[in-house]
């Protein structure tokens, strides 16, 4: 069983998730898209990976975050994006 996150870790994750969401919205808009579901699963994963990495780089500017990049990759790779089991598209705007 995973260890529980501290309040500080939870706040940090929440901040990073919000930043990644902002980056993801920007990247979708740059592609003329609104929904992540408009992308093929692997393209969606790559967009999310890019968004999380950019958010982390901005948040931890000047620090070595190679371990965090590895954790981001593991998290994004674990996402299941199957159009057959998808619910109605949800905008992240």
Helices and strands as residue ranges (DSSP letters): H 7-30, G 36-38, H 41-59, H 66-77, G 83-85
